[in-house]
């Protein structure tokens, strides 16, 4: 990764000629996925009324960042600072700033924030359709916000020593009993999985089948279990990810690297469910071919939730007569998340912080090793990667 600038880490928040400034280090991603390490000295006098500057504690490296590296998402305003979920301590704020509970925030508070900015709540999509995750004004920190490493207001991503939160960003304090690294084990997958749960409408003792054993699949399985599912089956790979799934009390897994034929997997699930198949099937793979298989795994009248198709990975052939119409399947898409999912996610992680989340966070990288972190995530070499600036 190329280095730019000559400012050393440290001297954070000191005064110079009456103006407060910070030395920042961040990762800039260019349009072709190239990463640059950028260092700069930034004046805090440029901050807006109602804004907050966080000193980053931990930032996530997720599948979205891999998609961004390969240019698979539409309308991304490169260059950007990647990382759309993070935690940090409040370093500075301008004016009166309150968290979502209405309590004023203060310097040193450990907080997280909703990465979504500018949902307008005034358009037809928001007000009539009630689909705020599809608001045309919606921007996401670390994804659809342009970056400027030379301006404090341009620190709109978490792979940075500091993160700038514009006015009206929704801030949540982390409970004292919730360590930042435990919260980040949930990361962006948790609100996504919570949204999928809302769409799935799981009932007590339902049989739930989850396709995908990555962060979203794992969390969907955990949430299904805690929502009263009587049986949860996870289909995925590689084996080390399935071992993490089992550590959270999921008793049934199917390794697609060992059982490679979808018809064999269908027979195995049929046996595991005593011929009933899934009341609810949740797709969290990102692979188009998984959709036809997932529909086959639904019982008659079952529900199929597609949450993993975040990018366009191509078309798939489906027989609508056999897989949808005749089976009377309810099929639902699931895009993004809103504040309700994020807020409940913090509450869930605080209540269940005793679960073995340490098995989810595989490695914590420095900013200079962001390229390595992306490679490890892309190649499924670890379960979850985090970045800790200053290490």
C-alpha positions as semicolon CSV with decimal commas, in nm:
position;residue;x (nm);y (nm);z (nm)
1;X;0,000;0,000;0,000
2;X;0,138;0,341;-0,097
3;X;0,206;0,595;0,177
4;X;0,117;0,961;0,130
5;X;0,208;1,252;0,356
6;X;0,466;1,287;0,630
7;X;0,263;1,346;0,948
8;X;0,344;1,106;1,228
9;X;0,081;0,947;1,450
10;X;0,025;1,119;1,783
11;X;-0,013;1,483;1,896
12;X;-0,386;1,432;1,878
13;X;-0,603;1,730;1,964
14;X;-0,327;1,975;2,058
15;X;-0,355;2,350;2,010
16;X;-0,169;2,551;1,749
17;X;-0,229;2,926;1,707
18;X;-0,556;2,889;1,895
19;X;-0,692;2,621;1,662
20;X;-0,732;2,257;1,757
21;X;-0,598;2,002;1,513
22;X;-0,539;1,629;1,481
23;X;-0,294;1,411;1,294
24;X;-0,492;1,154;1,097
25;X;-0,402;0,838;0,911
26;X;-0,657;0,675;0,683
27;X;-0,691;0,430;0,396
28;X;-0,817;0,578;0,070
29;X;-0,970;0,342;-0,188
30;X;-0,951;0,455;-0,550
31;X;-1,184;0,360;-0,834
32;X;-0,985;0,053;-0,941
33;X;-0,960;-0,081;-0,588
34;X;-0,614;0,056;-0,523
35;X;-0,549;0,145;-0,159
36;X;-0,340;0,438;-0,042
37;X;-0,235;0,518;0,312
38;X;-0,291;0,890;0,363
39;X;-0,155;1,103;0,648
40;X;-0,257;1,460;0,716
41;X;-0,289;1,731;0,980
42;X;-0,648;1,849;1,006
43;X;-0,801;2,155;1,169
44;X;-1,109;2,092;1,380
45;X;-1,240;2,445;1,320
46;X;-1,384;2,310;0,993
47;X;-1,632;2,090;1,181
48;X;-2,002;2,176;1,143
49;X;-2,244;2,266;1,420
50;X;-2,386;1,944;1,561
51;X;-2,104;1,725;1,429
52;X;-1,884;1,478;1,618
53;X;-1,531;1,351;1,565
54;X;-1,461;0,998;1,687
55;X;-1,120;0,854;1,758
56;X;-1,158;0,510;1,605
57;X;-1,129;0,212;1,835
58;X;-1,218;-0,065;1,587
59;X;-1,345;-0,080;1,229
60;X;-1,486;-0,372;1,034
61;X;-1,357;-0,532;0,716
62;X;-1,657;-0,699;0,555
63;X;-1,775;-0,844;0,227
64;X;-1,902;-0,502;0,120
65;X;-1,544;-0,375;0,125
66;X;-1,442;-0,661;-0,104
67;X;-1,723;-0,565;-0,344
68;X;-1,606;-0,203;-0,331
69;X;-1,252;-0,308;-0,413
70;X;-1,375;-0,483;-0,728
71;X;-1,615;-0,205;-0,830
72;X;-1,925;-0,422;-0,799
73;X;-2,150;-0,158;-0,639
74;X;-2,333;0,111;-0,834
75;X;-2,280;0,485;-0,794
76;X;-1,985;0,470;-0,554
77;X;-1,817;0,816;-0,548
78;X;-1,452;0,705;-0,541
79;X;-1,220;0,788;-0,377
80;X;-1,369;0,670;-0,049
81;X;-1,251;0,574;0,297
82;X;-1,385;0,218;0,340
83;X;-1,539;0,081;0,656
84;X;-1,907;0,145;0,724
85;X;-1,928;0,004;1,077
86;X;-1,702;0,106;1,362
87;X;-1,677;0,208;1,725
88;X;-1,481;0,493;1,876
89;X;-1,447;0,743;2,156
90;X;-1,581;1,094;2,114
91;X;-1,280;1,320;2,065
92;X;-1,456;1,645;1,979
93;X;-1,803;1,782;1,911
94;X;-1,950;2,116;1,809
95;X;-2,257;2,251;1,985
96;X;-2,515;2,039;2,161
97;X;-2,506;1,677;2,045
98;X;-2,725;1,406;2,195
99;X;-2,742;1,032;2,146
100;X;-3,065;0,867;2,030
101;X;-3,186;0,846;2,392
102;X;-3,165;1,224;2,418
103;X;-2,864;1,221;2,652
104;X;-2,585;1,470;2,571
105;X;-2,264;1,304;2,455
106;X;-1,930;1,402;2,600
107;X;-1,565;1,357;2,521
108;X;-1,443;1,006;2,598
109;X;-1,779;0,831;2,550
110;X;-1,746;0,498;2,364
111;X;-2,009;0,505;2,091
112;X;-2,116;0,355;1,766
113;X;-2,341;0,507;1,501
114;X;-2,583;0,426;1,223
115;X;-2,382;0,436;0,901
116;X;-2,682;0,562;0,700
117;X;-2,701;0,936;0,637
118;X;-2,961;1,160;0,475
119;X;-3,265;0,930;0,469
120;X;-3,510;1,207;0,389
121;X;-3,834;1,082;0,552
122;X;-4,020;1,311;0,313
123;X;-4,038;1,120;-0,017
124;X;-4,298;0,868;-0,134
125;X;-4,054;0,581;-0,075
126;X;-4,011;0,680;0,290
127;X;-4,357;0,810;0,377
128;X;-4,596;0,608;0,163
129;X;-4,412;0,288;0,076
130;X;-4,241;0,279;0,420
131;X;-3,920;0,154;0,259
132;X;-3,657;0,383;0,410
133;X;-3,371;0,154;0,306
134;X;-3,460;0,241;-0,055
135;X;-3,477;0,620;-0,006
136;X;-3,313;0,788;-0,308
137;X;-3,135;1,037;-0,079
138;X;-2,980;0,765;0,134
139;X;-2,600;0,772;0,173
140;X;-2,382;0,531;0,370
141;X;-2,058;0,618;0,547
142;X;-1,773;0,412;0,404
143;X;-1,968;0,321;0,089
144;X;-2,145;0,608;-0,084
145;X;-1,980;0,911;0,079
146;X;-1,684;1,065;-0,106
147;X;-1,368;1,093;0,101
148;X;-1,119;1,373;0,145
149;X;-0,828;1,288;0,369
150;X;-0,723;1,653;0,373
151;X;-1,043;1,783;0,535
152;X;-1,182;1,673;0,869
153;X;-1,531;1,671;0,713
154;X;-1,404;1,422;0,455
155;X;-1,328;1,149;0,709
156;X;-1,647;0,963;0,614
157;X;-1,528;0,607;0,663
158;X;-1,402;0,392;0,949
159;X;-1,060;0,289;0,814
160;X;-0,920;0,604;0,967
161;X;-0,770;0,726;1,294
162;X;-1,071;0,957;1,322
163;X;-1,426;0,937;1,186
164;X;-1,632;1,247;1,113
165;X;-2,001;1,217;1,199
166;X;-2,204;1,491;1,027
167;X;-2,490;1,665;1,208
168;X;-2,792;1,443;1,279
169;X;-2,592;1,120;1,263
170;X;-2,766;0,871;1,492
171;X;-2,528;0,788;1,777
172;X;-2,560;0,508;2,033
173;X;-2,349;0,473;2,346
174;X;-2,210;0,127;2,397
175;X;-2,323;-0,015;2,733
176;X;-2,037;-0,040;2,981
177;X;-2,083;-0,417;2,993
178;X;-2,041;-0,447;2,614
179;X;-1,673;-0,448;2,508
180;X;-1,616;-0,286;2,167
181;X;-1,462;-0,601;2,022
182;X;-1,769;-0,803;2,123
183;X;-2,002;-0,553;1,958
184;X;-1,787;-0,561;1,644
185;X;-1,818;-0,939;1,630
186;X;-2,175;-0,862;1,525
187;X;-2,073;-0,575;1,303
188;X;-2,271;-0,497;0,989
189;X;-2,400;-0,855;0,966
190;X;-2,612;-0,814;1,279
191;X;-2,856;-0,541;1,162
192;X;-2,873;-0,714;0,823
193;X;-2,964;-1,043;0,989
194;X;-3,215;-0,869;1,216
195;X;-3,386;-0,724;0,910
196;X;-3,399;-1,074;0,761
197;X;-3,561;-1,199;1,083
198;X;-3,829;-0,931;1,054
199;X;-3,896;-1,039;0,698
200;X;-3,897;-1,409;0,789
201;X;-4,159;-1,385;1,069
202;X;-4,022;-1,694;1,245
203;X;-4,268;-1,868;1,475
204;X;-4,207;-2,086;1,779
205;X;-4,064;-2,427;1,683
206;X;-4,019;-2,338;1,314
207;X;-3,762;-2,531;1,116
208;X;-3,516;-2,272;0,981
209;X;-3,255;-2,339;0,714
210;X;-2,980;-2,081;0,657
211;X;-2,781;-2,087;0,336
212;X;-2,438;-1,938;0,402
213;X;-2,201;-1,966;0,697
214;X;-2,041;-1,621;0,684
215;X;-2,114;-1,338;0,929
216;X;-2,472;-1,278;0,804
217;X;-2,551;-1,649;0,790
218;X;-2,409;-1,712;1,137
219;X;-2,604;-1,423;1,287
220;X;-2,925;-1,524;1,109
221;X;-2,887;-1,872;1,258
222;X;-2,821;-1,733;1,608
223;X;-3,115;-1,495;1,587
224;X;-3,343;-1,772;1,457
225;X;-3,245;-1,988;1,753
226;X;-3,317;-1,703;1,996
227;X;-3,646;-1,631;1,816
228;X;-3,781;-1,972;1,914
229;X;-3,690;-2,187;1,614
230;X;-3,713;-2,555;1,698
231;X;-3,445;-2,655;1,450
232;X;-3,178;-2,452;1,272
233;X;-2,967;-2,595;0,989
234;X;-2,678;-2,403;0,832
235;X;-2,552;-2,493;0,486
236;X;-2,211;-2,351;0,398
237;X;-1,832;-2,379;0,400
238;X;-1,542;-2,392;0,471
239;X;-1,520;-2,622;0,769
240;X;-1,360;-2,365;1,002
241;X;-1,663;-2,138;0,958
242;X;-1,904;-2,422;1,028
243;X;-1,709;-2,498;1,345
244;X;-1,778;-2,141;1,462
245;X;-2,146;-2,188;1,378
246;X;-2,157;-2,502;1,593
247;X;-1,994;-2,315;1,883
248;X;-2,310;-2,101;1,905
249;X;-2,537;-2,399;1,958
250;X;-2,636;-2,473;1,598
251;X;-2,644;-2,852;1,594
252;X;-2,697;-2,921;1,225
253;X;-2,460;-2,808;0,950
254;X;-2,410;-2,918;0,590
255;X;-2,067;-2,864;0,432
256;X;-2,106;-2,781;0,062
257;X;-1,741;-2,865;0,000
258;X;-1,807;-3,220;0,116
259;X;-2,161;-3,260;-0,019
260;X;-2,120;-3,088;-0,353
261;X;-2,440;-3,195;-0,532
262;X;-2,747;-2,981;-0,444
263;X;-2,973;-3,288;-0,479
264;X;-2,766;-3,468;-0,216
265;X;-2,794;-3,168;0,014
266;X;-3,171;-3,164;-0,039
267;X;-3,189;-3,531;0,061
268;X;-2,979;-3,463;0,370
269;X;-3,199;-3,173;0,479
270;X;-3,509;-3,383;0,407
271;X;-3,374;-3,649;0,644
272;X;-3,279;-3,395;0,912
273;X;-3,628;-3,242;0,905
274;X;-3,805;-3,579;0,891
275;X;-3,935;-3,499;0,545
276;X;-4,078;-3,158;0,633
277;X;-3,806;-2,924;0,489
278;X;-3,787;-2,562;0,603
279;X;-4,069;-2,350;0,736
280;X;-3,829;-2,062;0,673
281;X;-3,521;-2,061;0,449
282;X;-3,282;-1,764;0,455
283;X;-3,034;-1,709;0,170
284;X;-2,713;-1,540;0,290
285;X;-2,460;-1,660;0,033
286;X;-2,443;-1,396;-0,239
287;X;-2,438;-1,678;-0,495
288;X;-2,723;-1,670;-0,752
289;X;-2,729;-2,049;-0,787
290;X;-2,820;-2,075;-0,419
291;X;-3,164;-1,926;-0,487
292;X;-3,302;-2,223;-0,681
293;X;-3,163;-2,458;-0,418
294;X;-3,313;-2,249;-0,139
295;X;-3,658;-2,258;-0,293
296;X;-3,631;-2,636;-0,317
297;X;-3,550;-2,647;0,055
298;X;-3,878;-2,470;0,145
299;X;-4,176;-2,674;0,254
300;X;-4,513;-2,623;0,090
301;X;-4,627;-2,278;0,202
302;X;-4,284;-2,196;0,341
303;X;-4,109;-1,856;0,340
304;X;-3,790;-1,779;0,150
305;X;-3,594;-1,463;0,241
306;X;-3,318;-1,347;0,005
307;X;-3,074;-1,123;0,194
308;X;-2,737;-1,221;0,044
309;X;-2,771;-1,094;-0,315
310;X;-2,613;-0,756;-0,241
311;X;-2,441;-0,727;-0,580
312;X;-2,521;-0,842;-0,933
313;X;-2,345;-1,178;-0,964
314;X;-2,546;-1,287;-1,266
315;X;-2,867;-1,464;-1,357
316;X;-3,004;-1,800;-1,250
317;X;-3,259;-2,034;-1,405
318;X;-3,564;-2,110;-1,188
319;X;-3,875;-2,312;-1,267
320;X;-4,149;-2,093;-1,118
321;X;-4,413;-2,365;-1,150
322;X;-4,230;-2,628;-0,946
323;X;-4,038;-2,404;-0,703
324;X;-4,279;-2,119;-0,632
325;X;-4,634;-2,148;-0,760
326;X;-4,712;-2,513;-0,691
327;X;-4,534;-2,499;-0,354
328;X;-4,721;-2,182;-0,255
329;X;-4,391;-2,031;-0,139
330;X;-4,373;-1,678;0,001
331;X;-4,056;-1,518;-0,139
332;X;-3,918;-1,194;0,010
333;X;-3,620;-0,974;-0,067
334;X;-3,433;-0,794;0,211
335;X;-3,222;-0,483;0,142
336;X;-3,002;-0,307;0,397
337;X;-3,119;-0,212;0,744
338;X;-3,260;0,084;0,931
339;X;-3,205;0,233;1,272
340;X;-3,445;-0,006;1,447
341;X;-3,227;-0,301;1,344
342;X;-2,909;-0,123;1,450
343;X;-3,053;-0,025;1,789
344;X;-3,180;-0,376;1,861
345;X;-2,844;-0,512;1,751
346;X;-2,665;-0,319;2,026
347;X;-2,922;-0,442;2,278
348;X;-2,884;-0,801;2,160
349;X;-2,504;-0,796;2,186
350;X;-2,521;-0,645;2,533
351;X;-2,763;-0,912;2,657
352;X;-2,577;-1,201;2,494
353;X;-2,220;-1,078;2,535
354;X;-2,142;-1,406;2,712
355;X;-2,170;-1,606;2,388
356;X;-1,839;-1,717;2,230
357;X;-1,794;-1,405;2,015
358;X;-1,417;-1,436;2,048
359;X;-1,438;-1,718;1,795
360;X;-1,588;-1,480;1,537
361;X;-1,317;-1,212;1,537
362;X;-1,025;-1,392;1,380
363;X;-0,764;-1,116;1,342
364;X;-0,723;-0,746;1,418
365;X;-0,517;-0,566;1,153
366;X;-0,344;-0,228;1,139
367;X;-0,434;0,032;0,876
368;X;-0,117;-0,044;0,683
369;X;-0,229;-0,408;0,652
370;X;-0,574;-0,326;0,509
371;X;-0,489;-0,496;0,177
372;X;-0,402;-0,817;0,360
373;X;-0,725;-0,796;0,560
374;X;-0,929;-0,761;0,240
375;X;-0,753;-1,059;0,084
376;X;-0,818;-1,276;0,390
377;X;-1,188;-1,182;0,392
378;X;-1,227;-1,239;0,019
379;X;-1,064;-1,582;0,031
380;X;-1,260;-1,693;0,341
381;X;-0,935;-1,746;0,530
382;X;-1,089;-1,609;0,848
383;X;-1,434;-1,543;0,985
384;X;-1,416;-1,172;1,058
385;X;-1,140;-0,915;1,028
386;X;-1,119;-0,588;1,216
387;X;-0,889;-0,287;1,182
388;X;-0,746;-0,099;1,479
389;X;-0,580;0,229;1,381
390;X;-0,256;0,315;1,558
391;X;-0,133;-0,046;1,582
